[in-house]
């Protein structure tokens, strides 16, 4: 559940009119201070309360209420202020966990940061290092076997840059020592996880990632834990988030959006066939690799399910939530197809269809309002968006007996050869500017300019270790291990 919050960008956006449609510049924005997000920060204030501009809970730049006429090019405004994803309120294990006074980098050699402290502080730091040494346990090599192998831990990685941060986690670009391999390391604090009673979500994210192997899903390579933190080490995909490119480049032409949508649908279809709902599909959770392909990431809200069962959790990101989630009627995989529809609408128009106002107004728009389709889109695009954004989940495209094949078979996807697509043989017309495996140019400078110092963490208040068996090493190499040709 790491959010990619984009604020002001210092560089002027670049546009490629041959590949993209309606390029736009961004408005000036003032960066906000880093805050820990609570439920009200994501879903808006309680009725009668004013919207808190500092925490950006206005769900995007509010648009004035208008009539039901079709959108035109002049109506289009790229949404820069973003909502965050979160699970609904849950009982806290402890609200009074004491924080350590130390602010140090866990991955440094102990002698390096003992030099920064007095003798008394050094003793505390040494104890901190010992407490944050990688916990030894059997590493899972596949779903059926567990064998003892050399543990993988912090000492195996060199931290290079911060590339993202959210309410529960921070994401670092890291290099595996002794190699040229670069990864993304997602670091999650156990105390915050236990305070929010979200241990099951974190374990589910790790378990789901160990089962997934798909060309359009970011792969988990390693996982391990220390006393204070959980670590997921994933393939580093450095073409930027889909929202980052949408923000900088402008709206996507239908032919480019078609390829991105097809790759996302291929990934979602694979998840559903394996009994998994993503439940937080949005542009920030789609990465582009150096070849321009889309890869789905962030499984912090994902859930394994059985057919003909429903989940009752209020989770996701407000603008992308399906009506059945908001109404609390229970949801299944059809909620993902709604989010795909919202994501596609945003790629083609620059903003989600239901935005503006406080929480209740946005919810009412999602539940009741008809979708306004821009006249410049093709009739096939209109048809697909209407079918995906069907408010009745039982009538929604993808919910029928053939599942994802209904979506893949829609006439808007007629130009797509799905076998070639899933073999990564269809090249998107847009290729991010990536200058090698260490390149971070496509990540927000808000993160890449951050200090590598990690924040202090308290010991989680729990009986035993709720994350037993968290360690994992993926066998073999994924498709991203091979050198990817740059555009």
Phi, psi and omega per residue, in radians:
X1 nan 0.737 3.097
X2 -1.479 2.140 -3.115
X3 -1.609 2.666 3.094
X4 -1.980 1.518 -3.023
X5 -1.548 2.021 -3.092
X6 -1.735 2.201 3.079
X7 -2.017 -2.323 -3.066
X8 -1.274 2.455 3.030
X9 -1.992 2.330 -3.076
X10 -1.407 -0.542 -3.091
X11 -1.456 2.573 3.090
X12 -1.278 2.291 -3.130
X13 -1.051 2.538 3.066
X14 -1.757 2.582 -3.079
X15 -2.214 2.574 3.091
X16 -2.242 1.606 -3.015
X17 -1.143 -0.363 3.132
X18 -1.262 -0.517 -3.035
X19 -1.847 -0.506 -3.005
X20 -2.104 2.781 -3.071
X21 -1.983 2.439 3.058
X22 0.965 1.018 3.097
X23 -1.092 2.506 -3.089
X24 -2.356 2.679 2.994
X25 -1.609 2.853 -3.112
X26 -1.787 2.654 3.087
X27 -1.334 2.832 3.060
X28 -1.202 2.474 3.121
X29 -2.405 2.643 -3.128
X30 -1.804 2.155 3.140
X31 -1.057 2.509 3.094
X32 -1.744 2.760 3.087
X33 -1.207 2.642 3.140
X34 -1.214 2.201 -3.121
X35 -2.282 2.690 3.016
X36 -1.489 2.251 -3.001
X37 -1.525 2.409 3.020
X38 -1.934 3.109 -3.065
X39 -1.052 -0.740 -3.113
X40 -1.172 -0.417 3.101
X41 -1.170 -0.473 -3.068
X42 -1.656 -0.800 -2.996
X43 -1.719 0.087 3.037
X44 1.688 2.979 -3.107
X45 -1.303 2.856 3.033
X46 -1.197 2.754 -3.112
X47 -0.936 2.356 3.107
X48 1.612 -0.221 3.137
X49 -1.582 2.631 3.099
X50 -1.323 2.653 3.110
X51 -1.289 2.341 -3.121
X52 -1.551 1.808 -3.089
X53 -1.165 -0.513 -3.092
X54 -1.104 -0.678 -3.115
X55 -1.580 0.056 3.072
X56 0.923 0.968 3.110
X57 -1.759 0.324 -3.122
X58 -1.502 0.133 3.038
X59 1.008 0.684 3.141
X60 1.788 2.982 3.120
X61 -1.140 2.005 -3.100
X62 -1.060 2.393 3.098
X63 -1.833 2.516 3.117
X64 -1.116 2.555 3.128
X65 -1.119 2.368 -3.110
X66 -2.302 -3.063 3.133
X67 -1.497 -3.004 -3.067
X68 -1.630 0.307 -3.140
X69 -1.210 2.797 -3.122
X70 -1.159 2.625 3.070
X71 -1.274 2.513 3.029
X72 -2.060 3.058 -3.129
X73 -1.024 -0.599 -3.102
X74 -1.210 -0.356 -3.109
X75 -1.428 -0.235 -2.948
X76 -1.337 2.229 3.106
X77 -2.375 2.134 3.080
X78 -1.161 2.322 3.139
X79 -1.510 2.128 -3.087
X80 -1.834 -0.547 3.139
X81 -1.542 2.099 -2.936
X82 -1.961 2.571 2.971
X83 -1.404 2.829 3.120
X84 -1.930 2.781 3.117
X85 -1.612 2.513 3.127
X86 -2.823 2.754 3.018
X87 -1.573 2.672 -3.128
X88 -1.073 2.977 -3.065
X89 -1.019 2.479 3.068
X90 -2.482 2.842 -3.098
X91 -1.108 2.369 3.128
X92 -1.532 2.420 3.090
X93 -1.226 -0.737 3.132
X94 -2.698 2.362 3.104
X95 -1.822 0.029 -3.013
X96 -2.252 0.662 3.119
X97 -1.235 2.271 -3.130
X98 -1.418 2.433 -3.126
X99 -1.645 2.564 3.031
X100 -1.224 2.692 3.096
X101 -1.490 -0.055 -3.077
X102 -1.571 2.436 3.008
X103 -2.230 1.683 -3.024
X104 -2.412 2.875 3.107
X105 -1.571 2.079 -3.089
X106 -1.069 -0.560 -2.980
X107 -1.522 0.006 3.101
X108 -1.326 2.632 2.971
X109 -1.079 2.481 -3.012
X110 -1.007 -0.707 -3.093
X111 -1.109 -0.551 -3.091
X112 -1.130 -0.732 -3.110
X113 -1.735 -0.051 2.940
X114 -1.172 -0.460 3.135
X115 -1.145 -0.353 -3.065
X116 -1.482 -0.130 -3.005
X117 -2.091 2.814 2.959
X118 -1.239 3.055 -3.122
X119 -1.034 -0.754 -3.137
X120 -1.149 -0.765 3.127
X121 -1.157 -0.636 -3.140
X122 -1.103 -0.669 3.117
X123 -1.107 -0.708 3.105
X124 -1.142 -0.711 3.141
X125 -1.117 -0.713 3.130
X126 -1.089 -0.708 3.100
X127 -1.106 -0.662 3.116
X128 -1.092 -0.764 3.139
X129 -1.068 -0.768 -3.132
X130 -1.113 -0.664 3.129
X131 -1.231 -0.378 -3.110
X132 -1.822 0.245 3.025
X133 -1.228 2.631 -3.078
X134 -1.097 2.268 3.140
X135 -1.321 2.264 -3.129
X136 -1.350 2.308 3.036
X137 -2.828 2.948 3.135
X138 -1.167 2.270 -3.141
X139 -1.583 2.246 -3.139
X140 -1.378 2.094 3.125
X141 -1.657 -0.408 3.019
X142 -2.765 -3.067 -3.056
X143 -1.276 -0.288 -3.020
X144 -1.858 -0.392 -3.021
X145 -2.185 2.653 3.033
X146 -2.430 2.044 -3.072
X147 -2.290 2.743 3.124
X148 -1.373 2.147 3.057
X149 -2.366 3.008 3.100
X150 -1.087 2.252 -3.088
X151 -1.178 2.639 3.049
X152 -1.915 2.284 -3.081
X153 -2.609 -2.956 -3.089
X154 -1.012 -0.589 -3.097
X155 -1.144 -0.225 -3.124
X156 -1.558 -0.060 -3.028
X157 -2.266 2.550 3.026
X158 -1.912 2.173 -3.125
X159 -1.399 2.282 -3.100
X160 -1.857 -0.936 -3.069
X161 -2.620 2.717 2.908
X162 -1.473 2.337 3.135
X163 -2.191 0.045 3.105
X164 -3.139 2.760 3.115
X165 -2.730 2.532 3.100
X166 -2.469 -2.894 -3.074
X167 -1.170 -0.568 -3.079
X168 -1.963 -0.279 -2.943
X169 -2.530 2.777 2.984
X170 -2.208 2.494 -3.118
X171 -1.994 2.241 -3.136
X172 -2.010 2.575 2.879
X173 -1.473 2.215 -3.095
X174 -2.306 2.749 3.038
X175 -2.068 2.349 3.076
X176 -1.296 2.158 -3.050
X177 -1.065 2.456 -3.139
X178 1.424 0.054 3.137
X179 -2.422 3.062 3.024
X180 -1.766 0.180 -3.077
X181 -1.302 2.241 3.140
X182 -1.986 2.346 -3.097
X183 -2.304 2.989 2.958
X184 -1.841 2.201 -3.137
X185 -1.927 2.018 3.101
X186 -1.634 2.086 -3.053
X187 -1.966 2.152 -3.078
X188 -2.119 2.293 -3.135
X189 -1.409 2.199 -3.109
X190 -1.141 -0.645 -3.089
X191 -1.098 -0.731 3.121
X192 -1.188 -0.663 3.106
X193 -1.074 -0.795 -3.103
X194 -1.252 -0.600 3.092
X195 -1.019 -0.680 -3.105
X196 -1.611 0.028 3.128
X197 1.032 0.742 -3.072
X198 -1.957 0.395 -3.116
X199 -1.035 -0.672 -3.107
X200 -1.143 -0.607 3.109
X201 -1.167 -0.702 -3.130
X202 -1.188 -0.715 3.103
X203 -1.167 -0.641 3.124
X204 -1.134 -0.685 3.125
X205 -1.042 -0.814 3.130
X206 -1.117 -0.782 -3.099
X207 -1.111 -0.721 -3.136
X208 -1.133 -0.769 -3.114
X209 -1.127 -0.489 3.109
X210 -1.263 -0.315 -3.076
X211 -1.718 -0.170 -2.988
X212 -1.795 2.300 3.046
X213 -2.483 1.766 -3.042
X214 -2.599 2.503 -3.073
X215 -1.129 -0.274 -3.133
X216 -2.070 0.499 3.048
X217 -2.307 2.252 3.112
X218 -1.100 2.355 -3.031
X219 -1.737 2.510 3.025
X220 -1.435 2.257 3.111
X221 -1.747 -0.787 -3.125
X222 -2.486 2.705 2.901
X223 -2.503 2.556 3.105
X224 -2.816 3.106 -3.096
X225 -2.545 2.742 2.929
X226 -2.073 -3.038 -3.129
X227 -1.080 -0.593 -3.001
X228 -1.843 -0.318 -2.968
X229 -2.462 2.761 2.997
X230 -1.933 2.577 -3.084
X231 -2.310 2.249 2.995
X232 -2.054 2.175 -3.139
X233 -1.907 2.012 -3.025
X234 -2.106 2.889 3.041
X235 -1.017 2.376 3.117
X236 -1.533 1.983 -3.106
X237 -1.935 1.970 -2.896
X238 -2.012 0.510 3.016
X239 -1.525 -0.029 3.128
X240 1.652 2.771 3.038
X241 -1.175 2.675 3.087
X242 -1.009 -0.666 3.114
X243 -1.148 -0.642 3.114
X244 -1.017 -0.790 -3.138
X245 -1.247 -0.676 3.087
X246 -1.080 -0.722 3.130
X247 -1.072 -0.794 -3.054
X248 -1.433 -0.658 -2.973
X249 -1.641 -0.474 -3.057
X250 1.850 -2.851 -3.088
X251 -1.289 2.609 3.121
X252 -1.570 2.403 3.003
X253 -1.130 2.769 -3.078
X254 -1.063 -0.653 -3.097
X255 -1.167 -0.599 3.089
X256 -1.334 -0.778 3.113
X257 -1.063 -0.549 3.136
X258 -1.099 -0.738 -3.128
X259 -1.200 -0.792 3.099
X260 -1.035 -0.815 -3.132
X261 -1.067 -0.729 -3.136
X262 -1.108 -0.713 3.139
X263 -1.186 -0.681 3.090
X264 -1.148 -0.752 3.128
X265 -1.113 -0.677 3.083
X266 -1.048 -0.745 3.126
X267 -1.169 -0.795 3.142
X268 -1.100 -0.706 3.101
X269 -1.037 -0.746 3.116
X270 -1.101 -0.721 3.101
X271 -1.067 -0.836 -3.103
X272 -1.100 -0.654 3.114
X273 -1.150 -0.395 3.100
X274 -1.753 0.269 3.070
X275 1.223 0.662 -3.095
X276 -2.244 2.287 2.973
X277 -1.783 2.403 3.116
X278 -1.409 -0.878 3.011
X279 1.241 0.150 3.058
X280 -2.597 0.812 3.132
X281 -1.327 2.188 3.126
X282 -2.905 2.874 -3.067
X283 -1.029 -0.538 3.133
X284 -1.194 -0.340 -3.133
X285 -1.795 0.347 3.030
X286 -2.162 2.118 3.129
X287 -1.807 2.655 3.028
X288 -1.886 2.341 3.095
X289 -1.542 -3.097 -3.059
X290 -1.120 -0.378 3.118
X291 -1.611 -0.024 3.118
X292 1.607 0.044 3.123
X293 -1.346 2.599 3.135
X294 -1.580 2.361 3.099
X295 -2.254 2.299 -3.133
X296 -1.399 2.413 -3.120
X297 -2.464 3.115 3.098
X298 1.065 1.612 -3.128
X299 -1.854 0.512 -3.106
X300 -1.136 -0.401 3.104
X301 -1.950 0.090 -3.103
X302 -1.170 2.707 -3.080
X303 -2.535 2.393 3.007
X304 -1.465 2.426 -3.053
X305 -2.461 2.907 3.038
X306 -1.969 2.590 3.134
X307 -0.987 2.540 3.108
X308 1.169 0.357 3.019
X309 -2.082 2.765 -3.115
X310 -2.230 2.629 3.049
X311 -1.833 2.550 -3.089
X312 -1.940 0.152 -3.113
X313 -1.223 2.438 2.967
X314 -1.570 1.787 -3.051
X315 -2.592 2.805 3.133
X316 2.108 -2.814 3.095
X317 -2.038 2.291 -2.897
X318 -0.828 -0.921 -3.051
X319 -1.089 -0.340 -3.055
X320 -1.874 0.006 -3.135
X321 -1.252 2.448 3.094
X322 -1.389 2.761 3.140
X323 -0.990 -0.675 -3.088
X324 -1.186 -0.531 3.066
X325 -1.192 -0.793 -3.131
X326 -1.111 -0.686 -3.122
X327 -1.334 -0.202 3.132
X328 1.202 0.490 -3.119
X329 -1.508 -0.018 -3.024
X330 1.612 2.495 -3.102
X331 -2.405 2.787 3.076
X332 -2.330 -2.724 -3.065
X333 -1.103 -0.317 3.107
X334 -1.057 -0.457 3.112
X335 -1.107 -0.567 3.088
X336 -1.151 -0.661 -3.122
X337 -1.200 -0.587 3.022
X338 -1.051 -0.827 -3.120
X339 -1.096 -0.618 3.059
X340 -1.070 -0.711 3.109
X341 -1.110 -0.748 3.107
X342 -1.109 -0.767 -3.133
X343 -1.071 -0.764 3.122
X344 -1.123 -0.748 3.102
X345 -0.997 -0.753 -3.128
X346 -1.178 -0.676 3.100
X347 -1.072 -0.631 -3.049
X348 -1.529 -0.376 -3.040
X349 -2.156 -0.286 3.127
X350 1.682 -0.085 3.127
X351 -2.749 2.698 3.046
X352 -1.150 2.756 -3.067
X353 -1.309 -0.420 -3.061
X354 -2.108 1.726 -3.089
X355 -2.518 2.973 3.028
X356 1.643 2.417 3.124
X357 1.562 -3.004 -3.140
X358 -1.468 -3.058 -3.066
X359 -0.980 -0.852 -3.075
X360 -1.108 -0.679 -3.138
X361 -1.141 -0.745 3.127
X362 -1.124 -0.756 3.114
X363 -1.049 -0.752 3.140
X364 -1.144 -0.631 3.088
X365 -1.103 -0.769 -3.139
X366 -1.091 -0.705 -3.068
X367 -1.339 -0.665 -2.934
X368 -1.994 -0.612 -2.981
X369 -1.245 2.531 3.015
X370 -1.396 2.581 3.141
X371 -1.272 2.400 3.090
X372 -1.741 2.017 -3.055
X373 -1.785 2.217 3.138
X374 -1.073 2.466 -3.111
X375 -1.222 -0.345 -3.103
X376 -1.383 -0.149 3.091
X377 -1.427 2.674 -3.136
X378 -1.204 2.798 3.113
X379 -1.117 -0.565 3.102
X380 -1.157 -0.694 3.088
X381 -1.138 -0.708 3.071
X382 -1.003 -0.822 -3.097
X383 -1.069 -0.773 -3.117
X384 -1.153 -0.772 -3.123
X385 -1.116 -0.715 3.103
X386 -1.099 -0.663 -3.111
X387 -1.259 -0.656 3.126
X388 -1.323 -0.569 -3.106
X389 -1.712 0.612 3.010
X390 -1.307 2.149 -3.030
X391 -1.199 -0.478 3.069
X392 -1.467 1.967 -3.064
X393 -1.075 -0.483 -3.133
X394 -1.262 -0.385 3.125
X395 -1.749 -0.065 -3.075
X396 -1.237 2.479 3.090
X397 -1.029 2.323 -3.093
X398 1.744 -0.197 -3.113
X399 -1.664 -0.072 -3.123
X400 -1.323 -3.078 -3.085
X401 -1.096 -0.462 -3.136
X402 -1.650 0.024 3.026
X403 1.019 -2.216 -3.046
X404 -1.131 -0.370 3.110
X405 -1.095 -0.487 3.060
X406 -1.085 -0.725 -3.120
X407 -1.247 -0.817 -3.124
X408 -1.086 -0.510 -3.096
X409 -1.513 0.015 -3.141
X410 -1.141 2.584 -3.048
X411 -1.093 -0.415 3.107
X412 -1.138 -0.452 -3.130
X413 -1.672 0.232 -3.128
X414 -0.977 -0.638 3.125
X415 -1.232 -0.169 -3.034
X416 -1.551 2.192 2.934
X417 -1.625 1.847 -2.967
X418 -1.167 -0.574 3.107
X419 -1.156 -0.764 3.104
X420 -1.168 -0.660 3.131
X421 -1.049 -0.845 -3.085
X422 -1.287 -0.231 2.991
X423 -1.578 0.105 -3.134
X424 1.039 0.601 -3.136
X425 -1.669 -0.175 3.072
X426 -1.703 2.035 -3.071
X427 -1.631 2.226 3.040
X428 -1.088 2.621 -3.109
X429 -1.303 -0.259 3.096
X430 -1.910 2.346 3.123
X431 -2.206 2.131 3.141
X432 -1.091 2.662 3.063
X433 -1.402 1.875 -3.100
X434 -2.227 2.086 -3.103
X435 -1.770 1.079 3.080
X436 1.704 3.064 -3.007
X437 -1.235 -0.339 3.141
X438 -1.606 -0.070 -3.021
X439 -1.108 2.291 3.103
X440 -2.150 0.314 -3.082
X441 -1.090 -0.418 -3.099
X442 -1.647 0.233 3.046
X443 -1.931 2.581 -3.088
X444 -1.060 2.293 3.132
X445 -1.121 -0.331 3.045
X446 -0.952 -0.607 -3.132
X447 -1.650 -0.802 -3.019
X448 -1.176 -0.338 3.080
X449 -1.559 -0.034 -3.117
X450 -1.244 2.683 3.051
X451 -1.169 2.612 3.101
X452 -1.401 -0.118 3.106
X453 -1.089 2.307 3.106
X454 -1.625 2.700 -3.098
X455 -1.351 2.704 3.119
X456 -1.173 2.666 -3.139
X457 -2.376 2.456 3.108
X458 -1.547 2.861 3.108
X459 -1.250 2.261 -3.131
X460 -1.127 2.375 -3.137
X461 -1.534 1.656 -3.136
X462 -2.683 2.606 3.080
X463 -1.424 2.051 -3.098
X464 1.297 -2.915 3.133
X465 -1.937 1.867 -3.118
X466 -1.228 -0.112 -3.091
X467 -1.917 0.457 3.120
X468 -1.016 2.368 -3.134
X469 1.414 0.334 -3.080
X470 -1.303 -0.456 -3.047
X471 -1.188 2.551 -3.059
X472 -2.769 2.523 2.982
X473 -2.300 2.153 3.136
X474 -1.310 2.227 3.115
X475 -1.279 2.498 3.060
X476 1.255 -3.021 -3.108
X477 -1.911 2.512 3.064
X478 -1.503 3.036 -3.130
X479 -1.111 -0.411 -3.134
X480 -1.394 -0.110 -3.135
X481 -1.235 -0.553 -3.120
X482 -1.241 2.675 3.139
X483 -1.096 2.243 -3.135
X484 -1.700 2.237 -3.141
X485 -1.184 2.329 3.135
X486 -1.518 2.621 -3.125
X487 -1.398 nan nan
